[in-house]
């Protein structure tokens, strides 16, 4: 079961502090025209952006041009309801919520990656033409006498031309225009773009919040699996749901079972794992490669801090302690080196379509070399 899209999601958990920041900016009457909402993937950044967009659009008819609040005149769809006393919540039956969900609000423009019909998958970039559409949208008069809101989901996915087009918009924003820029990599944007936005960073979801969301969305899973997925996803409900839908937890268990044979890698088990993964296709390879890089990252982090990880699979903590201890003096440098090589290996596999089985074997042999 696919999770609802951010524009369809009414609830937001774990980001109450960020919501209060946005509401305070609105209530102040000096709302910044652009917000850069950053954080790791799948934690609710776009959900927060649409939540704020719906709230602002529900106040249409506001008589104080360029300010947050003001005289509330009637909107196109009749008298406006008072804004909620706190927060940004609108109920799903609210007219604005329904129109945003259906993509039919004339004062909201969403820019995001599009589906490539020729390749049968999502495009890797947001095109410059899509960004230029924002200029035309903002030049128009508000259809309902209030704010015009633009949500750019994945602003870090724009190329250089897209960045330049966005910068021109930010340099001379029209009155009563709000741009909500959602990104997983704020540092990849031009400094001139970042300097023209109010930055709002979202933290990964706490494990209890993630477990509560998994209890609500995947109640059919065994409780132990929900706990394991919460730890494996490290604060990202989007990643947890993705792993649940593609049996990623079982894939991780198989990976750790192979790694558990270190420091003397069981080559037969490694070959069997790599061969089975090669038969499962690109999606399984992408998940497994991401999980292996994540496992290496966690090992390095635990070694640097001298701490034990919260186990996803029983015995992981002892395995990581054993491997870090065996690699001797300069162990973290050696692990960082193998992390970099494995990351680059997987990146090349995606770009030039290398043999998936051999790529996985090479990664496992590289890890084996560190512990030998």
C-alpha positions as CSV (number, residue, x, y, z in Angstrom):
1,X,0.0,0.0,0.0
2,X,1.6,3.3,-1.1
3,X,1.6,6.1,1.4
4,X,-0.5,9.2,0.5
5,X,1.4,12.0,-1.3
6,X,2.4,15.1,0.7
7,X,-0.4,17.1,-0.9
8,X,-3.0,14.6,0.4
9,X,-1.6,14.2,3.9
10,X,-3.5,16.0,6.7
11,X,-1.4,14.9,9.7
12,X,2.2,15.9,10.5
13,X,4.1,14.3,13.3
14,X,7.4,15.1,14.9
15,X,7.8,18.6,13.5
16,X,5.8,20.7,15.9
17,X,8.7,23.1,16.5
18,X,9.0,23.8,12.8
19,X,5.3,24.3,12.5
20,X,5.4,26.8,15.3
21,X,8.1,28.8,13.5
22,X,6.0,29.1,10.3
23,X,2.9,30.0,12.3
24,X,4.8,32.7,14.2
25,X,6.1,34.2,11.0
26,X,2.6,34.4,9.6
27,X,1.2,35.9,12.8
28,X,4.0,38.5,12.9
29,X,2.7,40.1,9.7
30,X,6.2,40.0,8.2
31,X,6.2,36.6,6.4
32,X,9.5,36.0,4.5
33,X,8.7,35.4,0.8
34,X,10.9,32.3,0.5
35,X,11.6,29.4,2.8
36,X,14.2,26.7,2.3
37,X,12.9,23.6,4.1
38,X,15.7,21.0,4.4
39,X,16.3,17.6,5.9
40,X,16.9,14.0,5.0
41,X,14.5,12.3,2.7
42,X,11.1,10.9,3.8
43,X,10.7,12.8,7.1
44,X,7.8,15.1,6.1
45,X,9.4,18.2,4.5
46,X,7.0,18.3,1.6
47,X,4.1,17.4,3.9
48,X,5.0,20.5,6.0
49,X,5.3,22.7,2.9
50,X,1.8,21.7,1.6
51,X,0.4,22.1,5.1
52,X,1.7,25.7,5.2
53,X,0.5,26.3,1.6
54,X,-3.0,25.2,2.5
55,X,-3.0,27.3,5.6
56,X,-2.0,30.4,3.7
57,X,-4.4,29.8,0.8
58,X,-7.2,29.4,3.3
59,X,-6.7,33.0,4.4
60,X,-7.3,34.4,0.9
61,X,-9.1,37.7,0.9
62,X,-6.7,39.0,3.5
63,X,-6.8,42.8,3.0
64,X,-3.3,43.6,4.2
65,X,-1.2,43.3,1.0
66,X,2.3,41.8,1.8
67,X,1.5,41.0,5.4
68,X,0.5,37.8,7.2
69,X,-2.8,38.7,8.7
70,X,-5.2,41.6,8.1
71,X,-8.8,42.4,7.3
72,X,-10.5,39.3,6.2
73,X,-12.7,40.0,3.2
74,X,-14.8,37.3,1.6
75,X,-13.0,34.9,-0.8
76,X,-14.2,33.5,-4.0
77,X,-15.8,30.6,-2.3
78,X,-17.6,32.6,0.4
79,X,-16.8,33.9,3.8
80,X,-13.5,32.8,5.2
81,X,-13.3,30.8,8.4
82,X,-11.1,32.1,11.2
83,X,-7.6,30.6,11.1
84,X,-6.9,27.9,13.7
85,X,-5.8,29.3,17.0
86,X,-2.4,27.6,16.7
87,X,-0.6,25.5,14.2
88,X,-1.4,25.1,10.5
89,X,-3.9,22.3,10.5
90,X,-6.8,22.3,8.0
91,X,-9.3,19.4,8.1
92,X,-9.4,17.2,5.0
93,X,-13.0,18.4,4.3
94,X,-12.0,22.0,4.1
95,X,-12.6,23.4,0.6
96,X,-9.0,24.5,0.2
97,X,-7.7,21.1,1.3
98,X,-9.9,19.4,-1.2
99,X,-8.8,21.6,-4.1
100,X,-5.1,21.4,-3.2
101,X,-5.4,17.6,-3.0
102,X,-7.0,17.5,-6.4
103,X,-4.4,19.9,-7.9
104,X,-7.1,22.4,-8.7
105,X,-6.2,25.5,-6.7
106,X,-5.5,28.4,-9.1
107,X,-3.1,30.1,-6.6
108,X,-0.9,27.1,-6.0
109,X,1.8,25.9,-8.3
110,X,3.8,22.7,-7.6
111,X,7.1,22.1,-9.3
112,X,8.7,18.7,-9.0
113,X,10.4,16.0,-11.1
114,X,8.2,14.6,-13.8
115,X,7.7,11.0,-15.1
116,X,9.7,10.2,-18.2
117,X,7.3,8.2,-20.4
118,X,10.1,7.1,-22.8
119,X,12.3,5.6,-20.0
120,X,9.4,4.5,-17.8
121,X,10.8,6.2,-14.6
122,X,11.1,9.5,-12.9
123,X,13.4,12.1,-14.5
124,X,16.6,12.8,-12.6
125,X,16.2,16.6,-12.8
126,X,13.6,19.3,-12.6
127,X,13.8,21.0,-16.0
128,X,14.6,24.7,-16.4
129,X,11.3,25.1,-18.3
130,X,9.4,24.0,-15.2
131,X,11.2,26.6,-13.1
132,X,10.5,29.3,-15.7
133,X,6.8,28.5,-15.3
134,X,7.0,30.0,-11.9
135,X,7.8,33.4,-13.4
136,X,4.6,33.3,-15.4
137,X,2.6,32.1,-12.5
138,X,3.7,34.8,-10.2
139,X,3.1,37.5,-12.9
140,X,-0.6,36.7,-12.9
141,X,-3.0,38.3,-10.5
142,X,-4.2,36.0,-7.7
143,X,-7.3,34.2,-8.8
144,X,-8.9,34.6,-5.4
145,X,-7.5,37.9,-4.2
146,X,-4.9,36.6,-1.8
147,X,-1.5,34.9,-1.8
148,X,0.1,32.9,-4.6
149,X,2.1,30.0,-3.3
150,X,4.8,27.9,-5.1
151,X,6.0,24.6,-3.8
152,X,9.2,23.3,-5.4
153,X,9.7,19.8,-4.1
154,X,13.3,18.7,-4.7
155,X,14.9,22.1,-5.5
156,X,18.3,20.4,-5.3
157,X,17.3,18.4,-8.4
158,X,17.5,21.5,-10.6
159,X,20.4,22.0,-13.0
160,X,22.5,25.1,-13.2
161,X,20.1,26.8,-15.6
162,X,17.2,26.0,-13.2
163,X,19.2,27.5,-10.3
164,X,19.8,30.7,-12.3
165,X,16.1,31.0,-13.2
166,X,15.1,30.5,-9.6
167,X,17.6,33.1,-8.4
168,X,16.0,35.7,-10.7
169,X,12.7,35.0,-9.1
170,X,14.1,35.3,-5.6
171,X,15.8,38.6,-6.4
172,X,12.6,40.4,-7.3
173,X,9.7,38.6,-5.7
174,X,6.3,40.0,-6.3
175,X,4.1,41.1,-3.4
176,X,2.1,38.4,-1.6
177,X,4.0,35.6,-3.2
178,X,5.3,32.7,-1.1
179,X,7.9,30.2,-2.3
180,X,8.5,27.0,-0.3
181,X,11.6,25.2,-1.5
182,X,12.0,21.6,-0.3
183,X,15.4,20.0,-0.4
184,X,17.5,17.1,1.0
185,X,20.8,19.0,0.2
186,X,20.6,22.7,1.1
187,X,24.4,22.9,0.6
188,X,24.1,22.0,-3.0
189,X,22.2,25.2,-3.8
190,X,23.8,28.5,-4.9
191,X,24.8,30.6,-1.9
192,X,22.9,33.4,-3.4
193,X,19.8,31.3,-3.4
194,X,20.3,30.2,0.2
195,X,20.9,33.8,1.3
196,X,17.5,34.9,-0.1
197,X,15.5,32.3,1.9
198,X,14.6,31.8,5.5
199,X,16.1,28.4,6.3
200,X,14.1,25.8,8.2
201,X,15.8,22.6,9.0
202,X,13.8,19.5,10.0
203,X,15.3,16.8,12.1
204,X,14.8,13.0,11.5
205,X,11.8,11.6,13.3
206,X,12.4,10.2,16.7
207,X,12.2,6.4,16.9
208,X,9.0,6.4,19.0
209,X,7.3,8.7,16.4
210,X,8.5,6.4,13.6
211,X,7.2,3.3,15.4
212,X,3.8,5.0,16.0
213,X,3.6,5.8,12.3
214,X,4.4,2.3,11.3
215,X,1.9,1.0,13.8
216,X,-0.7,3.1,12.0
217,X,0.3,2.5,8.4
218,X,1.6,-1.1,8.6
219,X,-0.3,-2.8,11.4
220,X,-0.2,-6.2,9.5
221,X,3.6,-6.4,10.1
222,X,4.9,-8.3,13.1
223,X,5.8,-6.0,16.0
224,X,9.5,-7.0,15.8
225,X,9.6,-6.1,12.1
226,X,8.1,-2.7,12.8
227,X,10.7,-2.1,15.5
228,X,13.5,-3.2,13.1
229,X,12.2,-1.0,10.3
230,X,12.1,2.0,12.6
231,X,15.8,1.5,13.4
232,X,16.8,0.7,9.9
233,X,15.1,3.8,8.5
234,X,16.9,6.1,11.0
235,X,14.1,8.7,11.3
236,X,12.6,8.5,7.8
237,X,9.1,7.2,7.6
238,X,9.3,7.4,3.8
239,X,12.3,5.0,3.9
240,X,10.6,2.7,6.4
241,X,7.6,2.4,4.2
242,X,9.7,1.8,1.1
243,X,11.7,-0.9,2.8
244,X,8.5,-2.5,4.1
245,X,6.9,-2.6,0.6
246,X,9.9,-4.2,-1.1
247,X,10.9,-6.6,1.7
248,X,14.0,-4.6,2.4
249,X,14.2,-5.8,6.0
250,X,14.7,-9.4,4.9
251,X,17.3,-8.2,2.4
252,X,19.1,-6.5,5.2
253,X,19.0,-9.6,7.3
254,X,20.6,-11.6,4.5
255,X,23.3,-9.0,4.1
256,X,24.2,-9.0,7.8
257,X,24.2,-12.8,7.8
258,X,27.0,-12.6,5.1
259,X,28.9,-9.9,6.9
260,X,28.7,-11.9,10.2
261,X,31.1,-14.4,8.6
262,X,33.8,-11.7,8.7
263,X,36.8,-11.5,9.4
264,X,37.0,-14.6,7.2
265,X,34.3,-13.9,4.6
266,X,32.3,-17.0,3.6
267,X,32.9,-16.7,-0.1
268,X,30.2,-19.3,-0.9
269,X,27.6,-17.3,1.1
270,X,28.8,-14.1,-0.5
271,X,28.5,-15.5,-4.1
272,X,25.0,-16.9,-3.3
273,X,23.9,-13.5,-1.9
274,X,25.3,-11.6,-4.9
275,X,23.9,-14.0,-7.4
276,X,20.4,-13.9,-5.9
277,X,20.5,-10.1,-5.8
278,X,21.6,-9.9,-9.4
279,X,18.5,-11.9,-10.4
280,X,16.1,-9.5,-8.5
281,X,16.7,-6.5,-10.8
282,X,17.7,-2.9,-10.4
283,X,15.4,-2.0,-7.5
284,X,16.7,-4.8,-5.2
285,X,20.2,-3.9,-6.1
286,X,19.6,-0.2,-5.3
287,X,18.1,-1.1,-2.0
288,X,20.9,-3.5,-1.1
289,X,23.7,-1.1,-2.1
290,X,22.1,1.6,0.0
291,X,21.8,-0.7,3.0
292,X,25.4,-1.7,2.7
293,X,26.6,1.9,2.5
294,X,24.4,2.6,5.5
295,X,25.8,-0.3,7.5
296,X,29.4,1.0,6.8
297,X,28.4,4.5,7.8
298,X,27.0,3.2,11.1
299,X,30.1,1.1,11.8
300,X,32.3,4.1,11.3
301,X,30.0,6.3,13.4
302,X,30.0,3.7,16.3
303,X,33.7,3.3,16.0
304,X,34.3,7.1,16.2
305,X,32.0,7.5,19.2
306,X,32.9,4.3,21.0
307,X,29.2,3.4,21.2
308,X,27.2,0.3,20.3
309,X,24.4,0.6,17.7
310,X,20.7,-0.1,18.4
311,X,20.5,-3.5,16.8
312,X,18.3,-4.1,13.7
313,X,19.4,-7.7,13.6
314,X,20.5,-9.6,16.8
315,X,24.3,-9.8,17.1
316,X,25.0,-6.6,15.1
317,X,26.6,-4.7,18.0
318,X,29.0,-7.5,18.7
319,X,29.8,-7.8,15.0
320,X,30.6,-4.1,14.6
321,X,32.7,-4.1,17.8
322,X,34.7,-7.1,16.5
323,X,35.3,-5.7,13.1
324,X,36.4,-2.2,14.4
325,X,38.7,-3.9,16.9
326,X,40.3,-6.2,14.4
327,X,41.3,-3.4,11.9
328,X,44.0,-2.1,14.3
329,X,45.6,1.3,14.5
330,X,44.1,3.8,12.1
331,X,41.0,1.6,11.9
332,X,38.6,4.5,11.2
333,X,40.8,5.8,8.3
334,X,40.8,2.3,6.8
335,X,37.0,2.0,7.2
336,X,36.5,5.5,5.7
337,X,38.6,4.4,2.7
338,X,36.5,1.3,2.1
339,X,33.3,3.3,2.6
340,X,34.5,5.8,-0.2
341,X,35.5,3.0,-2.5
342,X,32.2,1.1,-2.0
343,X,30.2,4.2,-2.5
344,X,32.0,5.1,-5.8
345,X,31.7,1.4,-7.0
346,X,27.9,1.5,-6.6
347,X,27.7,4.9,-8.2
348,X,29.6,3.6,-11.3
349,X,27.3,0.6,-11.4
350,X,24.4,2.9,-11.8
351,X,26.0,5.1,-14.4
352,X,27.6,2.5,-16.7
353,X,25.4,-0.5,-16.0
354,X,28.1,-2.8,-14.5
355,X,27.4,-6.5,-13.7
356,X,25.4,-6.3,-10.5
357,X,26.6,-9.6,-9.1
358,X,30.3,-8.7,-9.6
359,X,29.7,-5.2,-8.1
360,X,28.3,-6.7,-4.9
361,X,31.1,-9.3,-4.7
362,X,33.7,-6.6,-5.1
363,X,32.2,-4.5,-2.3
364,X,32.1,-7.5,0.1
365,X,35.7,-8.4,-0.8
366,X,36.8,-4.8,-0.2
367,X,35.3,-5.0,3.3
368,X,36.9,-8.4,3.9
369,X,40.3,-6.9,3.1
370,X,40.0,-4.3,5.9
371,X,39.4,-7.0,8.5
372,X,42.0,-9.5,7.2
